[in-house]
Amino acid sequence: MAPHHVLKCCQRSLAWIPVIFINLVVGWSYYAYVVELCIFTIPNNAEKISYLVVFHLFFIMFIWSYWKTICSRPASPSKEFCLAKVEKEQYEKEQPDAQQDILKKAAVGLPVYTRTGTGAVRYCDHCQVIKPDRCHHCSTCDMCVLKMDHHCPWVNNCVGFSNYKFFVLFLAYSMLYCVFIAATVLQYFIKFWTNQLPDTHAKFHVLFLFFVAAMFFISILSLFSYHLWLVGKNRTTIEAFRAPVFRNGPDKNGFSLGFSRNVVEVFGDQKKYWMFPIYTSIVILGNTNYPTEVYSVITDCIWANKTARIKSNI
């Protein structure tokens, strides 16, 4: 058992390497921009101050959303999705067909609508829980994660229900951070490149800063665009590659409620908080039961009937 624990400890330690790398790059970019560019290179004080104000705004929002993504513990299924002790003991003794009968009985009172590809109740043998809709087991985190999107090595965490908004904001602010740096450094990059400015210790930092910012911006832009598309469709990365299976079969749009409601489900119904990495995500039926396309139609009908009754009483 001891070697297993040592190996696990090493794996957990090594998992922080990408996070450390990102923080080192960001730390260097802060030094290169603030000290080498703004303090030592830019002669105009008004330009210097305006650059520093906007830079720090993007920097703070970027770091805030990044660490919120890292520090938000993935949400796991509640106790109601665990089998009772008697059911668990019976489940372990039975054959697969009989096990499904046990799971179907246990899932009767639960808000679970998705199934496996074969139509069986989704159950995690490792965590010993009936999987709620959109829940998947992460082998890296060693737990079932609600509305799991993917495990991201750059944040050393699972991106899912508890931190998806923070992750999208992290992509947005990191992209803005990079494009602002690249845009404001460009003129000095050209001046150093064409020898219009003297060779100083700032030259290397300014030249390299532009290349790094441009490279990260291009790579983040595609990822950010993809996740905006996912938000609009109300899909996770897993669901985009493999459509969720409902009782009547696979449906890639099964959780879509329309563009505006899909956005509200992730960012919340108060737009003033959308740009801040604070928890505002909502799920109408609770954190383990997501509204489906059918539920959306029913809701529209209910509201239409209420509106009609109100108008008839006026």
Protein Blocks (a to p, Z undefined) as FASTA:
>chain_A
ZZmmmmmmmmmmmmmmmmmmmmmmmmmmmmmmmmmmmmmmmmblklmmmmmmmmmmmmmm
mmmmmmmmmmmccddddfklpccfklmmmmmmmcfklmmmmmmmmmmmpccfbdcfkopa
cddfklopacdehiacdfklopacehifbdcfklopacdfklmmmmmmmmmmmmmmmmmm
mmmmmmmmmmmmnopaccdfklmmmmmmmmmmmmmmmmmmmmmmmmmmmmmnopafklmm
mccddfkoccfklmpgbjklmmmmmnopafklmmpccdfbdcfkbjkbccdfklmmmmmm
mmmmmmmmmmmmZZ
